[in-house]
Amino acid sequence: MKAVVLDTDDTFRISEIDEPVAGPGEVAIRVAYAGVQYGDVLVRGGHFPVPRPFVPGFEAAGQIIAVGEGVDEGRIGEQVVALVGGGGYAEVATAPSVLAINASRVDARTAAGFGWVTPTAYDLIDSVGGVRAGDRVLIHAAAGGVGSLAGQFAAAAGAERIVGVVGNSGQLDYARQFGYHEVLTREQFPDGIGAETFDVILDPIGGPTRVASLARLAAHGRIVVYGNIATFEPVTVSANDLLMHGQSLMTYNSNLGSQTHPQRLADSATRAMALVADGSVRIDITAEYALADVETAIANLAGGVTRGKSVVCIG
């Protein structure tokens, strides 16, 4: 079968490789579309140590064509999106059965766009951030895949005010489509919001942005950290200072969750999928690439060019 392979020389190539076979507890999927995800950027940059050659791609949408031992054969033929640890940029991919989420109510392209970003955005707002009616929410990277969904989930949760922060002025109008009451550029943050504070802040940026965000937490506010787009340099936080204001700093790692509590992630994904299927939340796919253009797709995501979500057409 055809697959994109990241080789030992850090080059992506389309190669012919053996078709994978579903093992115990797994399903095999004929992939129609794969989502482009920040994990691809981290693998390319060497932040995820994976053996080379490696088939990247962490979101695979298509039809189950075979099941492994212990998996209900009735799932064969089911349309799913699978959250995988690699292998998505291929004609066939295998995935844990529990993380092959039923996607029969959406098309395969939308399912690929759903990927990891939708359950991540759902969990950041609902499960970890605990956004409630009347909360004030600040979301960094508001024009990205997670950010464009998190604004919508915050609105659905009844947030009173939702402010987004984007990387540059060219992303302002785009982000405003997704439930935000106000959108700023990163250069405008934090001065552009005056003395305003927030009950929930989502931060995948890190560095000085994280420090500035901590200063904008309201009493009993929660900041949720889920990435380090700007820098991997650590930010030191005083637990005593947080305690004095009843504040919380929490983290979210969906990849780790898929390994330690996969059913929890699957449950969140299923709830999020229902909101997408009924039209409550919209996945905005802004770019579609061919299999031969995977490297360009990943570079565009890494460079901040991508808005919303990108997908790769496999076949």
C-alpha positions, 0 to 999 in steps of 0.5 A: 500500500502507499504511505507517507514515510518520515525517513532517517534523513528527516525527509517525507517520501511516498513509499510502498509498504506492507499493509498493517494487520489489526492486532488484539483489540484493534481495527483496520481502517481503509483511510479516506482522509487524514487530519493534519495535527500538531503532533505531526509538527512535533514529530518532524521537529524531533520532540516526539522520539519515534523510530525511523522510518515512521508513518506519521498521521494521527487522525484517520477517517474511513471505513473499518475493513477488519477487526482484531481478536476481541473486537466485535465483527459487527464493526466491519463497515462502520465509518469512523475517525480513529485517534492513533499514535501514527500511521494515518497518512496511509491507505490502511491504518490500524487503531485501538478499537476504543479510539475508533469513534463512530462517525456515521453521521458526518462525511469522511472529510469532516470526520478527519477534521474532527480528529484530536482537536475536537475532543481536545477543545471539548475537554479543555472547556468542559472537563478540565476548564469547567466553563460554566454559565456566566464565566469569562473565557480567554482562548489563545491560538483562537484561529487554530483547529482547537481554538476555532472549536473551543470558542464554540464549546465555550459559547455552548457552555454559556460563557458570558464573555469569550476573548480570543488571541491570534498570532497576527492581524490576518487571523482576526476576521477569521477567528471572529466567526467562532463565538468570540466577542472580541479578538486580539493579536498576540502583540495586543495582549495583554494591554488590549484588554485593560484590567479585565480578568478571566475565569478560564484561560486556555494556553498552548503558547507558553513563555511570556504569554503564559506569564501574562495570562497567569496575571489575568486570572480572576479569583478562583480562575483556572488556566489550562496549559496544553502546549508550548507553541512559542517556546519549551522554556519552563515557566515557574509558578508559585503555588502559594500565590495561586493558593492566595487567590484560589486559582488553579493551573491545570494541564491537558495531554490528550496523547497521554490520556489515550494511553492511560484512560482511553475510554474517557477520551473516547467518551469525550470524543463521542459527546463532541461528535454528537454536537458536530453531527447536530450542527451545534459546533462547526469544524472549519476545514480550510485546506485539503492536500494530496498525499504527496503534499503532506510535508507542505501541510505540516510546514504550514501548520508549524509556520502559523499559516493554517487556519482552522483545520487541514486534511489530506485526501488519501484516496 
